[in-house]
Amino acid sequence: MNITARTALALCAILSFLSISSCRNKEGKSNGQQKANQIVIGEKNYLSFIIALDTLPAFRVKKMILKEDSLLSVAIDKDGNPYYHFFKARKYGFEKKRDSALSEYQKIKSTKPNDEIALLKTYGILALNMGNGSTVESALTGKIFTAIKLAEGANSRLTYRFYDLLAQAYFQNQNEKKSLEYASIYFNHHPFKSHPAVKQRYFDISFLLASGLKNLKKMEFYNNQARILAKQIGDSLALARTYDNQAQIYSQQGLSAKAVVSSKRYFNYLKRTDNLNDIAFNNLATSFIRNSQPDSAIKYYKEGIAFEKNDLSGKQKNVYYNGLIDAYKLKGEYAKALEAAEASHRIELKNNEAIESVKVAEMHEQYETEKKDRNIAELKGRNKLNETIIKQQRSSMFLLLLIFLGLISFFFIMYRQQRLKSKNNLLKSENQRLNMEQKMLQAQLNPHFIFNAIANLQSIVASGHINESTRYLKSFSGLLRGILEQNRKDFIEIAEEVTSLNNYIQLQQMRYAGVFDYQIDVDQQLDVNEILIPPMLIQPFVENAIEHGFRNIAYKGLLLISFKLKDDLLWIEVDDNGSGLVQNPADKPKKQSLAQIIIKERFELLFKSNNQHAAFEVKDKKALGCRGVSVEITIPVIKD
């Protein structure tokens, strides 16, 4: 295992372990401890009490949380007290009962939306779902961003904790730059940023980030600062951690034997104090590998795998199996190395499948949300119509009393109003029908695109390029999220369409490596952030050019897409130098013609019903003595 992988795992462990408190094991009382002890434990002071726990050593944090749980458990109104459930959840967390802890957090009830109690509940649930160094799914990252916005909007004292969660999430997703950015924001917003416990955490994280950058000078500086501070405040665990850091420094200096001694010293301390974690097994085993001691490395890699099985989240990491591969290869036992490689591959596939399941769930959730939004909009429309009818009826009665001309005038007025209402309702119904047809036609293009993209992914997976398939899936999920957002709009900016086209064509280039190049040109007269076009308008023609025009050609394909103004119309041209219009099997022309039919129907609904010009023409350039196909699209110029 390389130093970067070891650094990533170690930083994840520190981010999660130190996010609540420093890890001192000595009874010395700092100013922060005295402040926490002086707080009156009344309901209005509990939040200050919880924040002040950040300045205490781990053993005292646990002791005080267990004490509060014991006190609140005998209270008569405990079930209605949110802090009773909070401390109960923390207690279950110490006991590694994740499901029970989650259940207690869910029982917390706040009196106002997004108040401090609601944010405390949100933080507890998000922290439980972060996992132990595994990849953080986009759905969970999105929830953290939402929580940050709510906390900032409420000017909450807990805002700094959500910054900390986001820093941890970015690092677990191997985005060290963003992790460092939010770690800095976290420290600047911490109420006790000058406290030794918070400083200790800063030195530890800075060291590991320097390790990831392989900056030996900064690694030595931050580790020395951490060791000096640990000795000053009597933090034995922090001091022991500096030996694990020193092992990384020795490894970069090529002093493998010294690295083993330092790693083992740290490991034995964790074992003696019952603080072992799966990262410690990996770090010690890696030190043995570098010191050419494969048997010892194999022993600790296997112990790390066994220890990881106790993780209630059920998530697995293939880092231990990758280490076993190196160890067995070092011994010359290639059959066992192959077994470890297969196990690592299975875990990677399983993790990818889990990510895919989350994406599908997100898509389903978004569909259900949009469905509810439509229902709400429809109900609002009905209510508004009912209110209009009531107002009209009142006006009629008032006119009847004023005019006082008898029943003939009254019935005549009512008759005219009913006629107008009927016409108005017919017009509204027709307008709603046209809008719905346009949405349905627009939506038909999305499954067609999605199925083709999934087929591309299956092709890459079948070729055995796992890394390429993972990268393709990540890029595809980002493109799909953008398309789903655009699907709710009748028109989007040209800039958004160009971005989607770039993403889609680059995905195709991943599948057909080296087969074609492309270029997108936009006339300087066009304001790409002001002029609008229907979404998913150009993609079907681009897909045809790539899938049909560039298939089985003996030269490199070139795809040109241009946007320009001509005769007060927006002209869009999709030009390729492919094989041209070739007779395909019976089913494929149907797919192409279906896409063109859908686009024609969209033009009818969007433009021609308003007497606007909109059309497209597909030309085979063979008639001009050239290769390929040219598609010209003309639509009205529509501005935001």
Secondary structure, 3 states (H helix, E strand, C coil): CCHHHHHHHHHHHHHHHCCCCCCCCCCCCCHHHHHHHHCCCCHHHHHHHHHHHHHCCHHHHHHHHHHHHHHHHCCCCHHHCHHHHHHHHHHHHHCCCHHHHHHHHHCCCCCCCCCHHHHHHHHHHHHHHCCCCCCCCHHHHHHHHHHHHHHHHCCCCCHHHHHHHHHHHHHHCCCHHHHHHHHHHHHHHCCCCCCHHHHHHHHHHHHHHHHHCCCHHHHHHHHHHHHHHHHHHCCHHHHHHHHHHHHHHHHHCCCHHHHHHHHHHHHHHHHHCCCCCHHHHHHHHHHHHHCCCHHHHHHHHHHHHHHHCCCCCCCCCCHHHHHHHHHHHHHCCHHHHHHHHHHHHHHHHHHHHHHHHHHHHHHHHHHHHHHHHHHHHHHHHHHHHHHHHHHHHHHHHHHHHHHCCCHHHHHHHHHHHHHHHHHHHHHHHHHHHHHHHHHHHHHHHHHHHHHHHHHHHHHHHHCCCHHHHHHHHHHHHHHHHHHHHHCCCCCEEHHHHHHHHHHHHHHHHHHCCCCEEEEEEECCCCCCCCEEECCCCCHHHHHHHHHHHCCCCCCCEEEEEEEEEECCEEEEEEEECCCCCCCCCCHHHHHHHHHHHHHHHHHHHHCHHHCCCCEEEEEEHHHHCCCCEEEEEEEECEEC
